[in-house]
Structures are given as C-alpha cells and as structure tokens.
Amino acid sequence: MRFGSRSHDPEPEKLDVTVTGERDRLVRTLRDLADRIEKAPFSRITESVSWIAKVVEPVVGVVDRALGTRK
C-alpha cells in the first residue's frame, strides 16, 4: 500500500448507511426515554433530577474552569 492510497477508506454509501442507522437508533432511544419520563410519577422525576443536578454541578464547574469560561 502506498501512502495517500484511498483503498483503506470505507465506501461512502456504506458510511452513509451506518451514520443513518445510528442516527435512527439514537432518535428511537431518545423518544423511548421521553415516553418513560412522561409516564413516570412527577415526584420521582423531581427527586431524580434534583439528585442528578447536585452530582453534575461540580463537574460543570470543573469543565468551565478548564475551558476558561468560569473563574
């Protein structure tokens, strides 16, 4: 194989099918999640979101400082 050869690149059609399939799978998963959230009792959702926010907040701060967006 020579440098610059494109023989190792996947066929564009196969790549498009893979990307489309993964996008469709992600959309289905997100819709299923939204359906589950809508069916869940409100109190459970509120407690879960509150807990997640407490855990995620310090991580967001670290990322903001690392990116220089927060001091």
Order of alpha helices (4+ residues) and beta strands (2+ residues): alpha-alpha
